[in-house]
Amino acid sequence: MLRRRVQLRGWQAWYETLAGWFDELLSTPLPLPHSLSLAPSTSLTEPSEGGQVALCELESYQVELEFWFAAHHVETHKLDELVSDHLLPGIARPTLDADTLNGMLKGFIDLAFEHDGRFYVLDWKSNYLGSDDSAYTADALRDAMLEKRYDLQAALYLLALHRLLKARMPDYDPHQHLGGSMTVFLRGSRTTARGVHAVPAPVALIEALDALFAGTTASVESGAATNSAASQESLV
C-alpha cells in the first residue's frame, strides 16, 4: 500500500525513508491517556510503566470511523464553556464564534481502538512546531491543542465513541470502558512522549455534552441518557 501511494505521488526516491519511519511509528509504544500524569502546569509528564501500546499490536480497531449524531439547538458558547471548563481548565484559548448548531453532526475519527478492555480515539496531526525535537515539548503540544481547538475535536470524538459504545455494549460503563483521547503530532514522534497529547476520558464532560446535544436540561452530574450515535462501522 505504501509503495503504491509513493509511486502515485512520484516519491519513489523517498520510499525507503518513508517505509522505515512508518515501521517505527507502528512499532514504537505510545503512552496511553490513563498512564500520563498531570503536572501543576497541566503539562504531560513521563508515561508510567505498562501504560503504553504499539499500534502494530492492536487487534480491535477501526480506521476512519464515521459517526453521525444530532445537534438539537446547541449554543456554541455553552459547548465552548463546557469543554474549556473540563479540558485544560484555566488556560486561555480562542473562543468559538457565536452560533447555534441544529441538525446532524458528521465526522471521521482517524483511529478508534480497544486495548485491555478500554476504548480510545486517536487523531494524527502534521503541525510544524519547530525544526527539531526540542520544539515538541509537552507544553508546546498543549499550546497547539488549544490554539487550533483540538481540545474541542477530542471532546466531540469521545462523545461519538461514548454514544456508539452505549448503543452496542449492554454492560457499558464510561468509567470502566472509555479510555480517552490521543492526539499524535507526527513530527514529534521521536521525543520522549512520542508526540502524544493524551487526555483521559473526562466522563463528567462527556455526559454533559451528551445532554447538551440531545437538547435536554440535564446537569453535568446527571449523566442523562440520550440518543445513540449512528455509525456505519463498529468496534464492538
N, C-alpha and C positions, 0 to 999 in steps of 0.2 A: 504494500500500500504506500509506504513512504517513498519507495523508488519511483512508483508511478506518478506521485504528486510532484516529486522533484523534476522528473522529466517534463511534465506538463508546464512547469514554470521556468524551464531552462536553467535549473540549478544543478545540473549533473556534477559539476566540479565540486560542489559542496556536499555531495551525498554522504561521504564517509564521516565528515564532521557532524552533520545533522544526525546521522544514524547513531553515532557514539553519544551525542548529547541526549537523544531520545531514549536510548537504552539506560543511560544514567538516571534520567528523570523517572523512568518507570521502576527502576530497581532500588533507588535510594529511599529509605524510610522517611516519611513525612510525619511531623508531630500532629497528633490529633487534638481537637479542641479541649477535651477534658484533661489532657496531660500538660497543659500550659498554665502557669501561674501568672497572676497579675501583680505587677509591682505597684507601689503607690502612684506612679505617674500614669498608670493604666497601660504601660507598655508590656509586651510579652517578654518573658524571660526564658530561661533554658527549659526544654521539654524534660519531663521526668522519665525514668526508665520504664519501658513497657508500653508507653502510650504513643506508639508510632505504627505506621502501616506503609508498606510499599505497594504501589498501585498494581504491580505485576502479580501480587499475591491475592488480589481481590477475587472472590468467587461470585458475589452477588452485586451487580452494579448495572446502571443504565446510563448510556451516553446520550446527551441532548434530550433529556427527559422533558417532554412537553406538558404544560399544565394550563388549565383554564379555571378561573373562578370569578364569581360575580362580585361587583362592587356596587353596593346599594347606597348611593348618595354619600360617598366618603369625602369628607373635607380634608384637603391636603394638609392644612395646618394642624389638624388633630393627628393625622398619620405621622407628620414630622415630629410633633411633640412626643408621641409615644416612643418612636424609635430613638430620638435624642435622649429621652429620659432613661432608657434601658441599655443602649449600646454606647459605650464610652461616654457616660454622662458627665456633664460639666465641661466638656471640651467643645469649643466653637466649631461650627461647620456652616456651609451655605444653607440657607433656608429654602424650602420648596416654594415655588410660585403659588399664590392663592388660586385654588381651583376646586372643582367638585368632580369626583370620579363616579360615573354611573354607567354601568354596562358590564362587559366581560373583559377581564384582565388575562392576557395570554403571554406566556413566556417559555423559555427553554433553559433548563438547568444544564450546565456543561457536563457535570457528572454527579450522579446520586449513587451512593453505595452503602452497603451494610458491612459492619465489622464488629465481631464479638457481640452481636445482638443489638447494636445501636446503628442508627441511620444518619447519614451525613450528606450535605450538599457541598460541592466543590466548584469553584469558578476560576478559570485561568485569566491572568492579566499579563499583558506585554508592556505595561507602562515603563518608560525610560525615566529612572530617578537619578541616574548618575553613571559615570563611566566605569566604575568598578564595584566590588562587593561592599566597600565601605559606605556606599550610598544606600544600601538596602538594609538598614538597621530596623529594629522593631519600631522605633519612633517614626522613622521615615515611612514605613508601611502603614502605620496608624494614620499618619497625616494624609497619605494618599487615599486611604479608605474614606476619610472624612471629606477631603476636598472634592472627590468625584462622587460622593454619596453612595459608595459601595456598601456602606452600612445599611442603607435602605434596601438595596438589592438583596443583601444577605437575609434581612428580615422577611422580605417577601418570598424568597426561595424557601426559607424554613417554614413559613406559613403554608406554602403549597405542599411541601413534604408532609407537614403535620396533618393537613386535610386528607391527603392521599392515604397515609398510614391509618388514620382514624376510620376511613371508609373500608380499608382492606384487612385490618388486623382486629379480630374480635376482642383480644385482650390488650389492645394498645393503651399504653400509659406514656405520655410525653416525658415524664420524669425518668422513666426507665429506657425508653426506646429512641428518643430524639437526641442525637449526639451533638450536632452543632453545624457550624458553617466554616469552610476553609476557603480563603481567597489566596491563590498561589501566584505570586509575582515571579514570572518565569526568569526574568533577568537576575533575580537574586537567589536562584535555586541552589547555588553553591555556598551560601552563607550558613551560619550555624543553625538558624531557624528554617533553612531551606526556602526562604522567600514566602513563608506561610504566615498569614494573619488569620488566626483561628479564634472562633467565638463559640464557647459552649452554649447550647440551646437555652435562650432566656425564656423559660416556659411562661412566666407571667406576661411577657410582651407578646408571645405568640397567641396566647389565649385572648389577650386584649385586642389584637389585630383581627383575630377570628370573629370576635363580636362586632368590631368596627365595620368590617367588610360585609357582614351579614345585616347591618343596619339595625342592630339591637342597641339597647342602652346598658348592656351588662358592664360591670366594672372589671378592672384588671383581675381582681381576686375571684370573680365568679367562675371564670373558665366556661362560659356558656357554650353549649353545643350549637354548631352551625352547619350550614350546607357543606357537603363533601366536595372536594375538588374533582373536576372532571379531568381525567388523564387518559391518553391513548396508550400508554405503556406503564408497566408496573414493575416494582422490585419484589413485591410480595404476592 
